[in-house]
């Protein structure tokens, strides 16, 4: 499922305007219920599985 937020975060990551740590802060999860992308979208953008730290 792609959405406008996904496209924004993908563009920012591809342009190297953000790193994986900042991208992780945009993931919707128990710690961040207001996130803008899903853990699956994080993996699609970064190439790595999302894990909480």
N, C-alpha and C positions, 0 to 999 in steps of 0.2 A: 504494500500500500504506500504509494507516494503521495505527498501533499505539498503545499507551498512551503511549509517549514522544512521539510526534507530537502527540497531544492535549494533553499537558502543555506542550510547547514552544509550540504554537499559542496556548493559553490565556495563557501568560505574555507572549507577544509582543502579543497582542490587548489585554491589560490594560495594556500599556506598562510592564510590570515589567522587561523586558529590551529591548535594542535589537538592531539587525542584527549588530553586532560580537559581542555575547555569543551570539546565536543561531548565528552562524557557528562558534563554538567547540564546538557540539554536533553538528556535521556529521561523519559517518564518511567518512574519506578517507585517503590515504596518510600524511599528516602526523598524523592522529588516528584510528588504527584502532579506538579504543574509543568513537567518537562514537555518538550515540543516534538521529540522524535522517539520512536520505540527502540528497544534494545536491538531488534532485528535491523532497523534502519541504521543504527550506529555501526553494526557489523558490516553492512553493505557499504557505508561511507568509508570506514577506517580500515576494513579488511581484518579486523580483530574482534573476537567475541567480547561483548560488554560484561564486565564484572564490577560489582560494587567494591569500593575500597574502604 
